[in-house]
C-alpha cells in the first residue's frame, strides 16, 4: 500500500504574530506564581493532565504513547493523562503560544528548546526543572516514585544539557536523532567512485555533477531514466547550520546576536547556487521527499533525519511510491557531508519534553512524574525502535534488550530494518560529534532564515536569475526582514534591562503621584467637612 | 395529457440544467495579451514563469496571506499553491471568479502547480462541470486531466487497511479533523482517495459521508484530480448508490 505524506505548511508569520501576541499579553501581567515543590504528592486527589505529543505520522509511535499512558495510569490511578497528537513541531508551537494567553497550555509537551525560549517570555509559564530533578523523593531516581526512575547521571549528559539555558533546566530529552546521508552506493560505484567512510562536500558535489551525463535518448546514463536529482536535502536549515559549524563560521552568539549573514554563508550559497543551477542539487521544498527519489533510483545522496530511516532504501517498510517505481540498489548510511572528515560535526535533534506551570503544584508534580516515566526503558526502547532514534538514557542504550535489537539489524524489513538500525548506530557512534545551536527568544526564526537562504538561492538559479553580489545583498536584506531579524533579532523581544528611566518619564511619574496625593487629600478633607456638619 | 406535460417539463428542465452547466462566459475564453493558453502552460518548462487566466473552482486554504486554490478554464486546470493573497481578496475568490495569475510552474511529487504567484481579479465567470474520468482510471490519459473537477461513478468501497472503510491520515494515526483516506476499486484495481481536511473539513457533508461509508458500498464521487506520486483525488462529494 502506498503511504502518503502531506505537504506541511510553513508558518513563520503566524509564529511571529502569535509570539508578539504572547509578549503583548504577558506585558504587565503578573502571570502564575512560580512553581513551588509540594511537601508530598497527594495520591488521594484525582488529577488530570494533558500531554501534547508529536509522532512522525507513525501509528506505532502513537500506540507506544497510548501504552505508556495506560501503564503510567496503572502506577498512579489518581492521575489521568489525556493525549493530543501532532505530526509536526510547528503546530505544537502555534497551539502552545495560543494557549498561553488563556492559561490552557498542556501540562506535558513534546517540544524543541528553541520553542521553549519563546514560551519563557511569559511569566512563570514553563516550569524550571532543577528542583524537580534534585528532589530526593520525587526527582530522578526518587525514593517515592512508583517506578524504577532513572538517575540524572543515567541521562546522556550531552542530551540533558541541551535543555539547559538561562541558568536552568527547562526540558528533558525524550529521543535523539541526527541527520544521515542515505546513499545509492550502487550508482556511486557505477559512476566510477568509491564511497568514503565519511563523505565530504567536495565528493558529493563531484559525484552529483558526474551523474548528470545523459545519453543520446536524453536519459541519464546512471539510471536510464529521464528524472535524476543526484543530491536532495530535506532540511535546508540544518544544511546551512551544519555547514557553518563545520567551517567554524559565525551563526549566532549564545546571547542571541544574529551573525548568520556573513561572508562564509555567502560563499556557501555561491557553491550551492552552482549545483542548484546544474540541477545536481535540490531540496524537499522544491522537489519533494528525498526518500521518494532515492527509492525510485532518481537520487544518489538523500539527506534526511535518522528518524526518517524507515522510508529509505529499496526494502523500506514505509514508502510513498508505488511498487513499479521501486529500483533495487544497495543503500549506505553515512554521516552528513563534512568539510573536514577528521573532525565530523553534525546536528543533534529530536523531541524534548517540557512542563507547563499550573496554579496547582500537585498537577505540576503529577506532570513531572509522567515526564520521568517517558525515560523508563519500556518507553525509551520501544519508541527508539520505531525509527532511527536513539534512547536518551544510558540505562536504555546499554540494556540487553536494546543491544540485542541493534545487533539484529537486517534480520527483517520491519523492526530490524537494516537501514534504520544503521542510522541509530550512526548517532550512537557520533554522539560526541553532535552540537546544538544556541537557544534564545528568536532562535527558531534564525533557524528558519538559515534554510530560507538556501531555498531562495536554489529557486533563483533554477529560474534563470543571476546570483551575484547584488542578489546576495537583496537576499540578506529580504531574509533578515522576513524573519524580523533586522529588528534587533532575538533581543528585540527579549526581556532586558532598559536602564534608568529618562528624566521626562521621571517627571511625568512624579507629577502623576503628586496629583493622586492631592486628589486623596481633597477627598479626605471633604469627608471631614461633611462629618463636622 | 398530464404525462406529456410532465415529460415536456422534465425535458425542458434537463435542457435548462445542461445549459446552466457552468459554461458561463467560458465559451469563448479568449486569452488576454501575454497570457498562456492551457496547452502553452502544459508545454512550459518547470521553473519557468507562467501567466494564465483561469477561474476559481474551490479554495483549499488561506494561510498567512497565502491562498491555495483549485482553478480551471475550459481547457484544463491549474492548481495554485500559496499564492500571495490578502484575507480580504481571498473572500472575493468565490467559485467561478476569473483571475489572472502570474507565477512559476513547479512540480512537487508529480503534482504540477503554480507557486510564488500573484493574481488580479478579472471580469468573467466559469464553473466547470465534473468530467467523468472513471474509465480513465489506470490509463495514461488520466494525468492530462490533472487538477480538473472530475467525477467517478460506480466505484466500490474497499477495506482502508484497518478493517474499516476509511482511516484518519494515511496510516490511521490521526483523529477527527485530519485527512480521511479511503480505498475504492473499479475494474479490479484499487485506488486511494482522500478527503483533504483543508479543502473539506470535518464540518462538511463529504467528511461526514466518508465517515459513514461501509466496505462494499458502491459510490459516485466528485472532486479534484490531485496528484501525489500518482493519482490522489481530493474528494468533495460522495453519494452512496
Interface residues (C-beta under 8 A of the other chain):
Chain A: X1 X2 X3 X4 X5 X6 X7 X9 X11 X12 X13 X14 X55 X57 X58 X59 X61 X62 X85 X87 X286 X287 X288 X289 X292 X320 X321 X322 X325 X459 X462 X463 X464
Chain B: X47 X48 X49 X61 X63 X64 X65 X82 X104 X106 X107 X108 X109 X116 X161 X169 X170 X171 X172 X173 X174 X175 X179 X181 X192 X194 X228 X229 X230 X232
